[in-house]
Amino acid sequence: MTRTAASQVPLHPLLSERWSPRGFDAAHEVGDDALTALLEAARWAPSANNTQPWRFLVARRGDGDFASLVDLLAAGNQVWARHASALVMVAAETADETGAGRSHALYDTGQAVAGLVAQAQAEGLATHQMGGFDAVRAAETFGLPGNLTPLVVIAVGKYDPSALLPEPLAGLETKPRSRFPLSTLLIEPARLVQQVA
């Protein structure tokens, strides 16, 4: 299923066709090369002073870490995310080895995730990012040091339009995509706002 974004100007298909399905093919297995490509795309994201604060825990369906990650998800996410081929927990290194804070760690890690998601789209894989998980328990479960902050869990796999989902989740798969108008997102409503209004 293609759900191309209705943008005011044409966007690259990697951006305009990306969306976050919940219907995953429970039989699909993601290969080593594909997962490595996602992590490489994230690795080469820009970061403040090249600090590269992103960290990834990758688990494939069927292994113990995958089951642990599913257990950490909010109940509504567990229903469908357990069918993904892999789950990737992303954490940000919010302080360096001296304890000094990394002020841009969250921003930089977000950029790394954006790269990962774009590469997944290029590989023909679907992704769904989830903030609905227990970050405190995640840090405890995986023995993360205090300077690593779990931010998101990403489901990765093959989209399956026939996957059975309970309502209201099933309805969300076909609901029209929407975004705020661009003009409402600009802080400085000057000349550009009039052009895009």
C-alpha positions, 0 to 999 in steps of 0.5 A, a space after each residue: 500500500 502506498 500512502 503518499 504524503 500530500 505535500 505542497 511541493 514534490 518530495 523525494 519518495 523516501 520521504 513522501 511514501 514513508 509512514 508508520 504501519 502496525 501491520 507487520 509480516 510475522 514470517 518475514 526475517 530481516 537480513 544482516 546486510 539490511 540491518 547493517 545498512 540501517 545502522 550505517 545510515 544512523 552512524 553517519 548522521 551529523 552530530 554536534 562536535 562529532 560526538 555521535 551520542 546515539 546507541 542502539 540495541 538490536 533484537 530480532 524476533 525470536 531471541 531473548 532480547 526481542 521478548 524483553 523489548 516487547 515486554 517493555 512496550 505499552 500494552 497497545 504496542 505489544 499487540 502488533 510490535 511482536 510481529 516485527 522482524 526486529 526491534 531497535 531500542 535507541 538511547 542517547 548518551 546525554 553526558 560524556 565520560 567526565 559527567 559533562 552534559 551533552 546539550 545536543 544529544 537528543 537532537 543528534 540522536 533524532 537525526 540518526 533515527 531519521 537516517 535509519 528510517 530513510 534507509 529502511 524505506 530505501 530497503 523496502 522495509 517498514 518502520 514504526 517508532 514507539 515512545 510507548 515503552 518503559 524507559 526506566 525498566 529498559 535501562 535496568 533490563 539492559 544494564 545501561 549506564 546512567 548517561 544513556 537515556 532510552 528514547 524510542 523503540 523502532 519496529 522494523 519489518 515488512 509491511 503486511 496489509 492483511 495483518 489482523 489488528 484489533 480496532 481502533 488500530 486496524 482503522 489507523 492503517 487506512 486513515 488518511 495521513 495528515 499534518 498541520 499546514 506548513 504555515 502554522 509551523 513557521 515561527 517567523 510568519 513573514 514572506 515565506 508564510 504568504 508564499 505557502 499559505 
